[in-house]
Amino acid sequence: MARLDRADGVTTVALTGEVDVLTVDQVRTSLAEAIADRPRSVVVDLSDLSFIDSTGLGALILGFQRARDAGIAFRLRRPSGGVRQILVVSGLLEVVELED
């Protein structure tokens, strides 16, 4: 579901499968761990994520807020078409930087 990779001051959290009410705790934990490392930036790789619900969006928002408060850049990377649409509709891409 969530895998961390640390390199050169960047911690990447790769999400796979689906993030919903049943799996969101693992995402919250992984994001908190990534931020606790105090990297220059946290990148959430969404390229292998097929679905995200409102609890998953909430976890991303909380991660963004915690990173911002700690002075850490927070970006989303390569969301698939369906996930990208959810991010657009939610308005999250208006505040969180997106890498393609």
Residue pairs with C-beta under 8 A, 6 or more apart in sequence:
1 15
1 16
1 17
1 19
1 23
1 26
1 27
2 13
2 14
2 15
2 16
2 26
2 27
2 29
2 30
3 13
3 14
3 16
3 30
4 11
4 12
4 13
4 14
4 30
4 33
4 34
5 11
5 12
5 14
6 12
6 37
6 39
9 39
9 40
9 41
10 39
10 40
10 41
10 42
10 43
11 34
11 37
11 39
11 41
11 42
11 43
12 42
12 43
12 44
12 45
12 77
13 27
13 30
13 31
13 34
13 42
13 43
13 44
13 45
14 45
14 47
14 48
15 27
15 44
15 45
15 46
15 48
15 49
16 48
16 49
17 23
17 48
17 49
17 50
17 51
18 49
18 50
18 51
18 52
19 27
19 49
19 51
19 52
19 53
19 55
19 56
19 59
20 51
20 52
20 53
20 55
20 56
21 53
21 55
23 56
24 55
24 56
24 58
24 59
27 56
27 59
27 60
28 59
28 62
28 63
31 42
31 44
31 59
31 60
31 62
31 63
31 66
32 63
32 66
34 42
34 63
35 42
35 63
35 66
35 67
35 70
35 72
38 70
38 72
39 72
40 72
40 73
41 72
41 73
41 74
41 75
42 63
42 67
42 72
42 73
42 74
42 75
43 75
43 76
43 77
43 99
44 60
44 63
44 74
44 75
44 76
44 77
45 77
45 78
46 52
46 76
46 77
46 78
46 79
46 80
46 83
47 77
47 78
47 79
47 80
49 79
49 80
49 83
50 80
50 82
50 83
51 82
51 83
52 60
52 83
52 86
52 87
57 86
57 87
57 90
57 92
60 76
60 92
60 96
61 92
63 74
64 74
64 95
64 96
67 73
67 74
68 74
73 97
74 96
74 97
75 96
75 97
75 98
75 99
76 87
76 92
76 93
76 96
76 97
76 98
76 99
77 98
77 99
77 100
78 99
78 100
79 87
79 98
87 93
87 98
